[in-house]
Amino acid sequence: MQKAFQVILFLFFSIHLISCQEQNPCLLSKEVLDDIQMLDSLATLPEVSQRDKEWLKPYNEPSMLNINRETYRFMWMSSFDTTLIDRIEEIDGHYKLTRRVFASHADTIGVTTEYEIQKSDWDTIVNGLAAYNFWTYPFASDRRGLDGASWVLEAYKPVKDKCTNKNYHRIQQWSPIDTTFISMCDLLYKLKRDTTSRSGF
């Protein structure tokens, strides 16, 4: 009888442990889970989605909250002048980089260039972000200021991330000193561009 009770107890704890692992397969810390939950809650609010669209409209950029193909974007926005945007996306087996440069806050047109990039470049970025734990990285920091630049790195992928079970993630920092985050942004910013500009994807 006691042995049967021990077997039942063992099975109960085994099932409970497996259930917990399925909900948190990468065994993320409570802080990371709370951060992901907070970002997910914000991203699903209609007013946040609308504000995101309005904020990006002057840059002629789509909201990543309403995108349906795998896309990664880095935005560097100076407090007083230049805005740089690098966005890469997979389109029907091709890989496209769109770069936009706005010389000042008064510049509402900017310069847009589109390039086709190699799959090897795409893989380098996607694998590099995974190696830096992009999908579980804290989405905001406490660092604030007036003079400097805002850095935003965000991504959407149709297949949910295995650790977070989310399609979307975003990291934003002001004039970062976080070398890991800077290295993530550099994956897009320093991407080698083909010499021939391409459009019509």
N, C-alpha and C positions, 0 to 999 in steps of 0.2 A: 504493500500500500504506500509506504513511504517512498519507494523507488518510483512508483507511478506518479506520485505527486511531484517528485524532483524532475521527472521527464516533462510533465506538463508545464512546470515552472520554467524549465530550460527553453521549451518551445515558445512560451509566451514572450520571454525576453528576447529570443532570437528574432521573432516576428516583429517585435517593437523596434529592435535595432535596425532591421532591414528597412522598415517603414521610415525611420528617421534618416537613414542613408539615402533613400529615394528622394526625400524632400530636400536634402542637403548633401548631394552625392560627393561634393568636393570638400565636405567638412569645413565650410567657411565659418569664420568667427561670428559671434553675435553682432559685433560692430559692423562688419562687412554686410551681413544680411540686413541689418537695420538701414544702412546707407542705400542698398539696392532697393529696398522696399520704399524708402522715402522718394527716391528718384522715380520709381515706377508710379507711385501715387501722384506725384506732380505731373508726370507725362500724360496721365490719363484724364486730367482735368480739362474740360472743354475750353475754359478761359486761358489756360496755359498754352494749349494748342493754337488758339486764335492769336494770342500775343506773340507766339513764335513766328507765325506766318507774317504778321505785321512787321515785326522786327527785321525779318529777312527780305521783305518785299523790295526795299531800296537797292538791295544787292542782287536782285533777280535770282535768288537762291530758294530752292524748295525747303519746306520744313521736313526734317528727318522723321518727324512723328507721323507723316502721311506718305511715306515712301514705300515702295513694294519690291525693290531689288537691292541686292547687297551694295552698300555704299558707305564710304568713310570720308569724313571731312575735317580739315583743320582750318580754323579761322584765327587770324592775328589782327587785333583791332587796337590801334594806338589811341590814346586818350585825345590826341590833338590832330593827327593827320592820317597816315596811310592805313588802309585795310587790305589785307591779303587773304585770299581764300583758295585753298586747294581741295578739290573734291574728286575722288576716284569712284568709279562704279563699274559693275559688270553688266554688259548689255549683250544678250544673245551670243555669249561666248567670246565677246570682245571686251577690252578693258580700256576705259576712257578716263583721262584726266582733264578736268576743267579748272583753269586757273583764272581768277579775277583779281585785278589790282585797282584799287580806288585811291587816288593820290591825296585826297583830303575829304573832310566831312561834307564839303560842298559839292564834291564830285558825285553826281548821280548817274553817270554813264559808265565810267571806268573802262578798263581794257580787259576783254575776255579772250582767252586763247584755249583751244581744245587740242588735245594730243591723244593719239593712241599709244598705249603703253603695252609692254610685253607681259605675258602671263607670269614670267619669272619675277618681274617687278611687283606685280600684284601679290604673288605668293610671298615675296620678301616682306611686304608690308603687313599682310594678314598674319603670317607666322610670327613676325617681329612683335606685333601688338599682343598676340597670344602669349609670347614668351615674357613680355612685360606685365602680364596679367591685366590687360586693359579692361576686360569685361567685368572684373571684380574690383577695379581701382576706385577709391573714393571720388565721388563726382564733383566735390567742391572743397576748397580749402578756406581757412580763416584769414588768409593774407589779403589785405585790402589797401587801396591807395587812390590818389587822384591822378598823379602823373605816372605814366607807364603804359602798359598794354594788357588787354584781356586776351587770353589764349583759350580756345574752345576746341576740343577734339571729341567728335561724336561719330557713332556708327549705327547702322541698321543691317541686320541680316535676316533673311526669311526663315532659316532654321534656327530655332532658339538655342542660346548658349547652354552647353551641358551643365555648367556650374550654377548659373543664375536662373535658367529657364526663362530668360528674357530675350527679346529681339533687338532692343534698343539700349544703348549706353552712351553716356556723356560725361566728360570731365571738363571742368572749367577752373582756371586759376588766373589770378592777376599777377603780371610780371613774375612768373614762377622762378623759384630757386630749387625746385624739386627736379633733380637731374633725371630721374626715371621718366617723369612726365615730359620733360624737354626732349628726351631721346625718342619717346613715342611720336611727338609732333614732328621731329626731324625726319622720321620715316617717310612722311608725306612731303614735307617742305623740301627735302634734299633729293627727291625722286628725280632721276635722270629723265629728261624729256626727249622724245624723238625730234629730229631736226625738222621734220615735216609736220606742219599743223594739219589736223584732220577734223572734219565735221561730218554731220549727216549719219551718225550712228543710229 
